[in-house]
């Protein structure tokens, strides 16, 4: 079972989302043990101070090392990995989520204000992770992002609700379009191939759509997606202005993206 502790000055910010839906159910079923650690409980003195001014000047407060070390040391088990959420950290990706899901215990440290004392990063954290190139007010939302992405990869958590191996990034490509009933909604029909019952054709359609979507939105993913020679040829055809047989883009995107109208796939 994966254990995950979130160390934060604002426990209420993370508690409610962890009660709901798939993550809440995984906790209740004992598939993951997620605990919220109140940093304030590990601060000493009458005022239980957790932050202080920066040495050397500069605006803003920094989280002090003593309460953070005390909180982590109180919950750390052998084999635990301590992760600092930090916009300067390495990018948190699906691959990283997969690696973390295989560990027994994660301790996520949510920073606040101008961040944490550098000694926390150097001497307490095993790694630092960023959820994207933007700055949030604190590490609570990033910690929830990591907790959510990792928990859903733990065996048994998703149940029948979708196999993680078919999702975006798992194959190296973005996921193809998905539809449910009704077959026609406001004039927009579900692509006929999905109703055909021909599994080989459906699989091929999905692969082409995944390739098309990835090429259009995230071409940076293609070199590492393990494409076949035939699939690279398809990418070249997209580059020449051809497009998949059954459009998946909303009308306004179609108008703006400037790609041609010949069809492939
Ligand atoms: N002064 C820091 C800097 O410029 O890199 C930003 C500190 S931010 C306002 C406060 C805290 O929010 C950080 O210590 C971190 O825990 C969290 N945080 C903000 N943006 C983040 C991101 N993109 N990824 C991970 N954590 C983030």
Boltz pocket constraint, residues with backbone or C-beta under 6 A from the ligand:
constraints:
  - pocket:
      binder: B
      contacts: [[A, 84], [A, 85], [A, 86], [A, 87], [A, 88], [A, 109], [A, 110], [A, 111], [A, 112], [A, 113], [A, 114], [A, 115], [A, 116], [A, 129], [A, 130], [A, 131], [A, 132], [A, 133], [A, 134], [A, 135], [A, 136], [A, 137], [A, 138], [A, 139], [A, 140], [A, 142]]
      max_distance: 6.0
